[in-house]
Amino acid sequence: MVQENHNLDTLIDIVQNSNVESEILHAIHALGELKDGKAVEPLLMALKPQPLSSDADYRIQCELLFALGEIEDKRATKKLLELLINKSQELRIRITAAMALGRINDDTAVKSMAYVLADGREDESVRRYVFNALIKYPGNVAARQIIEYIKTHPEVLADG
């Protein structure tokens, strides 16, 4: 346990202080694999506002979102929803936020995700990832929204 806490602290320090993309990406990935809720706040704090200045920044931001989904801690839900709903966000950020929300399965996110799914003006790739996230929710918490989406997009049933 002491070693695991040391690793966690070391990884968080790398995320917060390193300038080397590969180190940061590796540390974020490792934090996601550890699934320790202590990493949630530092990962959320590492998220940068848009617009980002480089592809490296986007890779890091997407990895942060993915790690938050891997940890499956509901404290990340609010920020992930903000990123998903904000149409001025880069598509890859919004899509990765949807994927992370699908792993967290926080019932409080269903209404906002259903709104994105039902919005015919929404980017179709974002809607598809929201659909995929909602079908991962246990029980029938998002059944109505999923059925409505399938009615207008029957091709999702053929996608396997």
Rosetta constraint file for C-alpha pairs under 8 A:
AtomPair CA 1 CA 5 HARMONIC 6.19 0.50
AtomPair CA 2 CA 6 HARMONIC 6.15 0.50
AtomPair CA 3 CA 7 HARMONIC 6.12 0.50
AtomPair CA 4 CA 8 HARMONIC 6.11 0.50
AtomPair CA 5 CA 9 HARMONIC 6.13 0.50
AtomPair CA 6 CA 10 HARMONIC 6.07 0.50
AtomPair CA 7 CA 11 HARMONIC 6.02 0.50
AtomPair CA 8 CA 12 HARMONIC 6.15 0.50
AtomPair CA 8 CA 31 HARMONIC 6.95 0.50
AtomPair CA 8 CA 39 HARMONIC 7.51 0.50
AtomPair CA 9 CA 13 HARMONIC 6.09 0.50
AtomPair CA 10 CA 14 HARMONIC 6.31 0.50
AtomPair CA 11 CA 15 HARMONIC 6.36 0.50
AtomPair CA 11 CA 27 HARMONIC 5.04 0.50
AtomPair CA 11 CA 28 HARMONIC 7.28 0.50
AtomPair CA 11 CA 30 HARMONIC 7.54 0.50
AtomPair CA 11 CA 31 HARMONIC 6.85 0.50
AtomPair CA 12 CA 16 HARMONIC 6.19 0.50
AtomPair CA 12 CA 27 HARMONIC 7.29 0.50
AtomPair CA 12 CA 28 HARMONIC 7.93 0.50
AtomPair CA 12 CA 31 HARMONIC 7.80 0.50
AtomPair CA 12 CA 39 HARMONIC 7.06 0.50
AtomPair CA 12 CA 42 HARMONIC 6.79 0.50
AtomPair CA 12 CA 43 HARMONIC 7.97 0.50
AtomPair CA 13 CA 17 HARMONIC 5.85 0.50
AtomPair CA 13 CA 18 HARMONIC 7.69 0.50
AtomPair CA 14 CA 18 HARMONIC 5.02 0.50
AtomPair CA 14 CA 23 HARMONIC 7.07 0.50
AtomPair CA 14 CA 24 HARMONIC 6.09 0.50
AtomPair CA 14 CA 27 HARMONIC 6.53 0.50
AtomPair CA 15 CA 24 HARMONIC 5.14 0.50
AtomPair CA 15 CA 27 HARMONIC 6.36 0.50
AtomPair CA 15 CA 28 HARMONIC 6.65 0.50
AtomPair CA 15 CA 43 HARMONIC 7.90 0.50
AtomPair CA 15 CA 46 HARMONIC 7.37 0.50
AtomPair CA 16 CA 42 HARMONIC 7.71 0.50
AtomPair CA 16 CA 46 HARMONIC 6.76 0.50
AtomPair CA 18 CA 23 HARMONIC 7.17 0.50
AtomPair CA 18 CA 24 HARMONIC 6.50 0.50
AtomPair CA 19 CA 24 HARMONIC 7.59 0.50
AtomPair CA 20 CA 24 HARMONIC 6.30 0.50
AtomPair CA 21 CA 25 HARMONIC 6.07 0.50
AtomPair CA 21 CA 56 HARMONIC 6.80 0.50
AtomPair CA 21 CA 60 HARMONIC 7.47 0.50
AtomPair CA 22 CA 26 HARMONIC 6.06 0.50
AtomPair CA 23 CA 27 HARMONIC 6.09 0.50
AtomPair CA 24 CA 28 HARMONIC 6.10 0.50
AtomPair CA 24 CA 60 HARMONIC 7.32 0.50
AtomPair CA 25 CA 29 HARMONIC 6.08 0.50
AtomPair CA 25 CA 59 HARMONIC 7.98 0.50
AtomPair CA 25 CA 60 HARMONIC 6.09 0.50
AtomPair CA 25 CA 63 HARMONIC 6.70 0.50
AtomPair CA 26 CA 30 HARMONIC 6.12 0.50
AtomPair CA 27 CA 31 HARMONIC 6.16 0.50
AtomPair CA 28 CA 32 HARMONIC 6.34 0.50
AtomPair CA 28 CA 43 HARMONIC 7.88 0.50
AtomPair CA 28 CA 63 HARMONIC 6.60 0.50
AtomPair CA 28 CA 64 HARMONIC 6.22 0.50
AtomPair CA 28 CA 67 HARMONIC 6.48 0.50
AtomPair CA 29 CA 33 HARMONIC 6.38 0.50
AtomPair CA 29 CA 63 HARMONIC 6.85 0.50
AtomPair CA 29 CA 64 HARMONIC 7.97 0.50
AtomPair CA 29 CA 67 HARMONIC 6.15 0.50
AtomPair CA 30 CA 34 HARMONIC 6.21 0.50
AtomPair CA 31 CA 35 HARMONIC 6.53 0.50
AtomPair CA 31 CA 36 HARMONIC 7.25 0.50
AtomPair CA 31 CA 39 HARMONIC 6.70 0.50
AtomPair CA 31 CA 67 HARMONIC 6.76 0.50
AtomPair CA 32 CA 36 HARMONIC 7.71 0.50
AtomPair CA 32 CA 66 HARMONIC 7.56 0.50
AtomPair CA 32 CA 67 HARMONIC 4.10 0.50
AtomPair CA 32 CA 68 HARMONIC 6.56 0.50
AtomPair CA 32 CA 69 HARMONIC 7.76 0.50
AtomPair CA 32 CA 70 HARMONIC 5.20 0.50
AtomPair CA 32 CA 71 HARMONIC 5.53 0.50
AtomPair CA 33 CA 67 HARMONIC 7.54 0.50
AtomPair CA 33 CA 70 HARMONIC 6.81 0.50
AtomPair CA 33 CA 71 HARMONIC 7.41 0.50
AtomPair CA 34 CA 71 HARMONIC 7.56 0.50
AtomPair CA 35 CA 70 HARMONIC 6.48 0.50
AtomPair CA 35 CA 71 HARMONIC 4.18 0.50
AtomPair CA 35 CA 72 HARMONIC 7.45 0.50
AtomPair CA 36 CA 40 HARMONIC 7.77 0.50
AtomPair CA 36 CA 71 HARMONIC 6.41 0.50
AtomPair CA 37 CA 71 HARMONIC 6.63 0.50
AtomPair CA 37 CA 73 HARMONIC 6.41 0.50
AtomPair CA 38 CA 42 HARMONIC 7.95 0.50
AtomPair CA 39 CA 43 HARMONIC 6.06 0.50
AtomPair CA 40 CA 44 HARMONIC 6.10 0.50
AtomPair CA 40 CA 68 HARMONIC 6.56 0.50
AtomPair CA 40 CA 71 HARMONIC 7.69 0.50
AtomPair CA 40 CA 73 HARMONIC 7.30 0.50
AtomPair CA 40 CA 75 HARMONIC 7.41 0.50
AtomPair CA 40 CA 76 HARMONIC 6.97 0.50
AtomPair CA 41 CA 45 HARMONIC 6.08 0.50
AtomPair CA 42 CA 46 HARMONIC 6.19 0.50
AtomPair CA 43 CA 47 HARMONIC 6.79 0.50
AtomPair CA 43 CA 64 HARMONIC 6.19 0.50
AtomPair CA 43 CA 68 HARMONIC 7.25 0.50
AtomPair CA 44 CA 64 HARMONIC 7.75 0.50
AtomPair CA 44 CA 76 HARMONIC 7.22 0.50
AtomPair CA 44 CA 79 HARMONIC 7.72 0.50
AtomPair CA 46 CA 64 HARMONIC 7.74 0.50
AtomPair CA 47 CA 61 HARMONIC 6.11 0.50
AtomPair CA 47 CA 64 HARMONIC 7.12 0.50
AtomPair CA 48 CA 52 HARMONIC 7.44 0.50
AtomPair CA 48 CA 61 HARMONIC 7.35 0.50
AtomPair CA 50 CA 89 HARMONIC 6.85 0.50
AtomPair CA 51 CA 89 HARMONIC 7.86 0.50
AtomPair CA 52 CA 57 HARMONIC 6.11 0.50
AtomPair CA 52 CA 58 HARMONIC 6.68 0.50
AtomPair CA 53 CA 57 HARMONIC 6.65 0.50
AtomPair CA 54 CA 58 HARMONIC 6.60 0.50
AtomPair CA 55 CA 59 HARMONIC 6.16 0.50
AtomPair CA 56 CA 60 HARMONIC 6.22 0.50
AtomPair CA 57 CA 61 HARMONIC 6.11 0.50
AtomPair CA 58 CA 62 HARMONIC 6.05 0.50
AtomPair CA 58 CA 93 HARMONIC 7.63 0.50
AtomPair CA 59 CA 63 HARMONIC 6.14 0.50
AtomPair CA 60 CA 64 HARMONIC 6.15 0.50
AtomPair CA 61 CA 65 HARMONIC 6.34 0.50
AtomPair CA 61 CA 93 HARMONIC 7.33 0.50
AtomPair CA 62 CA 66 HARMONIC 6.11 0.50
AtomPair CA 62 CA 92 HARMONIC 7.31 0.50
AtomPair CA 62 CA 93 HARMONIC 5.99 0.50
AtomPair CA 62 CA 96 HARMONIC 6.11 0.50
AtomPair CA 63 CA 67 HARMONIC 6.04 0.50
AtomPair CA 64 CA 68 HARMONIC 6.25 0.50
AtomPair CA 65 CA 69 HARMONIC 6.40 0.50
AtomPair CA 65 CA 80 HARMONIC 7.55 0.50
AtomPair CA 65 CA 93 HARMONIC 8.00 0.50
AtomPair CA 65 CA 96 HARMONIC 6.31 0.50
AtomPair CA 65 CA 97 HARMONIC 5.97 0.50
AtomPair CA 65 CA 100 HARMONIC 6.34 0.50
AtomPair CA 66 CA 70 HARMONIC 6.27 0.50
AtomPair CA 66 CA 96 HARMONIC 6.48 0.50
AtomPair CA 66 CA 97 HARMONIC 7.51 0.50
AtomPair CA 66 CA 99 HARMONIC 7.44 0.50
AtomPair CA 66 CA 100 HARMONIC 5.66 0.50
AtomPair CA 67 CA 71 HARMONIC 6.22 0.50
AtomPair CA 67 CA 100 HARMONIC 7.91 0.50
AtomPair CA 68 CA 72 HARMONIC 6.46 0.50
AtomPair CA 68 CA 73 HARMONIC 7.16 0.50
AtomPair CA 68 CA 76 HARMONIC 6.60 0.50
AtomPair CA 68 CA 100 HARMONIC 6.59 0.50
AtomPair CA 69 CA 73 HARMONIC 7.47 0.50
AtomPair CA 69 CA 99 HARMONIC 7.31 0.50
AtomPair CA 69 CA 100 HARMONIC 3.87 0.50
AtomPair CA 69 CA 101 HARMONIC 6.33 0.50
AtomPair CA 69 CA 102 HARMONIC 7.59 0.50
AtomPair CA 69 CA 103 HARMONIC 5.29 0.50
AtomPair CA 69 CA 104 HARMONIC 5.75 0.50
AtomPair CA 70 CA 100 HARMONIC 7.19 0.50
AtomPair CA 70 CA 103 HARMONIC 6.68 0.50
AtomPair CA 70 CA 104 HARMONIC 7.76 0.50
AtomPair CA 71 CA 104 HARMONIC 7.84 0.50
AtomPair CA 72 CA 103 HARMONIC 6.09 0.50
AtomPair CA 72 CA 104 HARMONIC 4.31 0.50
AtomPair CA 72 CA 105 HARMONIC 7.77 0.50
AtomPair CA 73 CA 77 HARMONIC 7.83 0.50
AtomPair CA 73 CA 104 HARMONIC 6.30 0.50
AtomPair CA 74 CA 104 HARMONIC 6.35 0.50
AtomPair CA 74 CA 106 HARMONIC 6.14 0.50
AtomPair CA 76 CA 80 HARMONIC 6.18 0.50
AtomPair CA 77 CA 81 HARMONIC 6.04 0.50
AtomPair CA 77 CA 101 HARMONIC 6.73 0.50
AtomPair CA 77 CA 104 HARMONIC 7.62 0.50
AtomPair CA 77 CA 106 HARMONIC 7.05 0.50
AtomPair CA 77 CA 109 HARMONIC 6.92 0.50
AtomPair CA 78 CA 82 HARMONIC 6.27 0.50
AtomPair CA 79 CA 83 HARMONIC 6.32 0.50
AtomPair CA 80 CA 84 HARMONIC 6.15 0.50
AtomPair CA 80 CA 97 HARMONIC 5.21 0.50
AtomPair CA 80 CA 98 HARMONIC 7.46 0.50
AtomPair CA 80 CA 100 HARMONIC 7.52 0.50
AtomPair CA 80 CA 101 HARMONIC 6.84 0.50
AtomPair CA 81 CA 85 HARMONIC 5.96 0.50
AtomPair CA 81 CA 97 HARMONIC 7.19 0.50
AtomPair CA 81 CA 98 HARMONIC 7.90 0.50
AtomPair CA 81 CA 101 HARMONIC 7.82 0.50
AtomPair CA 81 CA 109 HARMONIC 7.09 0.50
AtomPair CA 81 CA 112 HARMONIC 7.34 0.50
AtomPair CA 81 CA 113 HARMONIC 7.79 0.50
AtomPair CA 82 CA 86 HARMONIC 6.08 0.50
AtomPair CA 83 CA 89 HARMONIC 6.67 0.50
AtomPair CA 83 CA 93 HARMONIC 7.02 0.50
AtomPair CA 83 CA 94 HARMONIC 5.77 0.50
AtomPair CA 83 CA 97 HARMONIC 6.51 0.50
AtomPair CA 84 CA 89 HARMONIC 7.79 0.50
AtomPair CA 84 CA 93 HARMONIC 7.53 0.50
AtomPair CA 84 CA 94 HARMONIC 4.42 0.50
AtomPair CA 84 CA 95 HARMONIC 7.13 0.50
AtomPair CA 84 CA 97 HARMONIC 5.72 0.50
AtomPair CA 84 CA 98 HARMONIC 6.29 0.50
AtomPair CA 85 CA 94 HARMONIC 7.54 0.50
AtomPair CA 85 CA 112 HARMONIC 7.73 0.50
AtomPair CA 85 CA 116 HARMONIC 7.02 0.50
AtomPair CA 86 CA 94 HARMONIC 7.87 0.50
AtomPair CA 89 CA 93 HARMONIC 6.55 0.50
AtomPair CA 89 CA 94 HARMONIC 6.48 0.50
AtomPair CA 90 CA 94 HARMONIC 6.50 0.50
AtomPair CA 91 CA 95 HARMONIC 5.99 0.50
AtomPair CA 91 CA 126 HARMONIC 7.28 0.50
AtomPair CA 92 CA 96 HARMONIC 6.00 0.50
AtomPair CA 93 CA 97 HARMONIC 6.10 0.50
AtomPair CA 94 CA 98 HARMONIC 6.28 0.50
AtomPair CA 94 CA 126 HARMONIC 6.82 0.50
AtomPair CA 95 CA 99 HARMONIC 6.30 0.50
AtomPair CA 95 CA 125 HARMONIC 7.60 0.50
AtomPair CA 95 CA 126 HARMONIC 5.55 0.50
AtomPair CA 95 CA 129 HARMONIC 6.18 0.50
AtomPair CA 95 CA 130 HARMONIC 7.83 0.50
AtomPair CA 96 CA 100 HARMONIC 6.17 0.50
AtomPair CA 97 CA 101 HARMONIC 6.17 0.50
AtomPair CA 98 CA 102 HARMONIC 6.29 0.50
AtomPair CA 98 CA 126 HARMONIC 7.64 0.50
AtomPair CA 98 CA 129 HARMONIC 6.01 0.50
AtomPair CA 98 CA 130 HARMONIC 5.42 0.50
AtomPair CA 98 CA 133 HARMONIC 6.33 0.50
AtomPair CA 99 CA 103 HARMONIC 6.71 0.50
AtomPair CA 99 CA 129 HARMONIC 6.51 0.50
AtomPair CA 99 CA 130 HARMONIC 7.35 0.50
AtomPair CA 99 CA 132 HARMONIC 7.83 0.50
AtomPair CA 99 CA 133 HARMONIC 5.91 0.50
AtomPair CA 100 CA 104 HARMONIC 6.41 0.50
AtomPair CA 101 CA 105 HARMONIC 6.21 0.50
AtomPair CA 101 CA 106 HARMONIC 7.37 0.50
AtomPair CA 101 CA 109 HARMONIC 7.68 0.50
AtomPair CA 101 CA 133 HARMONIC 6.55 0.50
AtomPair CA 102 CA 130 HARMONIC 7.75 0.50
AtomPair CA 102 CA 132 HARMONIC 7.35 0.50
AtomPair CA 102 CA 133 HARMONIC 3.81 0.50
AtomPair CA 102 CA 134 HARMONIC 6.18 0.50
AtomPair CA 102 CA 136 HARMONIC 6.05 0.50
AtomPair CA 102 CA 137 HARMONIC 7.01 0.50
AtomPair CA 103 CA 133 HARMONIC 7.33 0.50
AtomPair CA 103 CA 136 HARMONIC 7.51 0.50
AtomPair CA 105 CA 109 HARMONIC 7.88 0.50
AtomPair CA 105 CA 136 HARMONIC 7.42 0.50
AtomPair CA 105 CA 137 HARMONIC 5.47 0.50
AtomPair CA 105 CA 138 HARMONIC 7.63 0.50
AtomPair CA 106 CA 110 HARMONIC 7.43 0.50
AtomPair CA 107 CA 141 HARMONIC 7.24 0.50
AtomPair CA 109 CA 113 HARMONIC 6.10 0.50
AtomPair CA 110 CA 114 HARMONIC 5.84 0.50
AtomPair CA 110 CA 134 HARMONIC 7.36 0.50
AtomPair CA 110 CA 141 HARMONIC 7.60 0.50
AtomPair CA 110 CA 142 HARMONIC 6.44 0.50
AtomPair CA 111 CA 115 HARMONIC 6.26 0.50
AtomPair CA 112 CA 116 HARMONIC 6.53 0.50
AtomPair CA 113 CA 117 HARMONIC 6.20 0.50
AtomPair CA 113 CA 130 HARMONIC 6.37 0.50
AtomPair CA 113 CA 134 HARMONIC 7.66 0.50
AtomPair CA 114 CA 118 HARMONIC 6.04 0.50
AtomPair CA 114 CA 130 HARMONIC 7.94 0.50
AtomPair CA 114 CA 142 HARMONIC 7.64 0.50
AtomPair CA 114 CA 145 HARMONIC 5.73 0.50
AtomPair CA 115 CA 119 HARMONIC 6.12 0.50
AtomPair CA 116 CA 122 HARMONIC 6.76 0.50
AtomPair CA 116 CA 127 HARMONIC 6.43 0.50
AtomPair CA 116 CA 130 HARMONIC 7.40 0.50
AtomPair CA 117 CA 122 HARMONIC 7.81 0.50
AtomPair CA 117 CA 127 HARMONIC 4.98 0.50
AtomPair CA 117 CA 128 HARMONIC 7.75 0.50
AtomPair CA 117 CA 130 HARMONIC 6.29 0.50
AtomPair CA 117 CA 131 HARMONIC 6.56 0.50
AtomPair CA 117 CA 145 HARMONIC 7.46 0.50
AtomPair CA 117 CA 149 HARMONIC 6.92 0.50
AtomPair CA 118 CA 145 HARMONIC 7.47 0.50
AtomPair CA 118 CA 148 HARMONIC 7.79 0.50
AtomPair CA 118 CA 149 HARMONIC 6.87 0.50
AtomPair CA 122 CA 126 HARMONIC 7.20 0.50
AtomPair CA 122 CA 127 HARMONIC 6.77 0.50
AtomPair CA 123 CA 127 HARMONIC 6.41 0.50
AtomPair CA 124 CA 128 HARMONIC 6.10 0.50
AtomPair CA 125 CA 129 HARMONIC 6.35 0.50
AtomPair CA 126 CA 130 HARMONIC 6.19 0.50
AtomPair CA 127 CA 131 HARMONIC 6.06 0.50
AtomPair CA 128 CA 132 HARMONIC 6.24 0.50
AtomPair CA 129 CA 133 HARMONIC 6.08 0.50
AtomPair CA 130 CA 134 HARMONIC 6.10 0.50
AtomPair CA 131 CA 135 HARMONIC 6.31 0.50
AtomPair CA 131 CA 146 HARMONIC 6.66 0.50
AtomPair CA 131 CA 149 HARMONIC 7.65 0.50
AtomPair CA 132 CA 136 HARMONIC 6.81 0.50
AtomPair CA 133 CA 137 HARMONIC 7.25 0.50
AtomPair CA 134 CA 142 HARMONIC 6.23 0.50
AtomPair CA 134 CA 146 HARMONIC 7.23 0.50
AtomPair CA 135 CA 142 HARMONIC 7.35 0.50
AtomPair CA 135 CA 143 HARMONIC 7.93 0.50
AtomPair CA 135 CA 146 HARMONIC 7.11 0.50
AtomPair CA 137 CA 141 HARMONIC 6.86 0.50
AtomPair CA 137 CA 142 HARMONIC 7.14 0.50
AtomPair CA 142 CA 146 HARMONIC 6.23 0.50
AtomPair CA 143 CA 147 HARMONIC 6.08 0.50
AtomPair CA 144 CA 148 HARMONIC 6.29 0.50
AtomPair CA 145 CA 149 HARMONIC 6.27 0.50
AtomPair CA 146 CA 150 HARMONIC 6.19 0.50
AtomPair CA 147 CA 151 HARMONIC 6.21 0.50
AtomPair CA 148 CA 152 HARMONIC 6.69 0.50
AtomPair CA 149 CA 153 HARMONIC 5.88 0.50
AtomPair CA 150 CA 154 HARMONIC 5.00 0.50
AtomPair CA 150 CA 155 HARMONIC 7.84 0.50
AtomPair CA 150 CA 156 HARMONIC 6.83 0.50
AtomPair CA 150 CA 157 HARMONIC 7.57 0.50
AtomPair CA 154 CA 158 HARMONIC 7.54 0.50
AtomPair CA 155 CA 159 HARMONIC 6.59 0.50
AtomPair CA 156 CA 160 HARMONIC 7.52 0.50
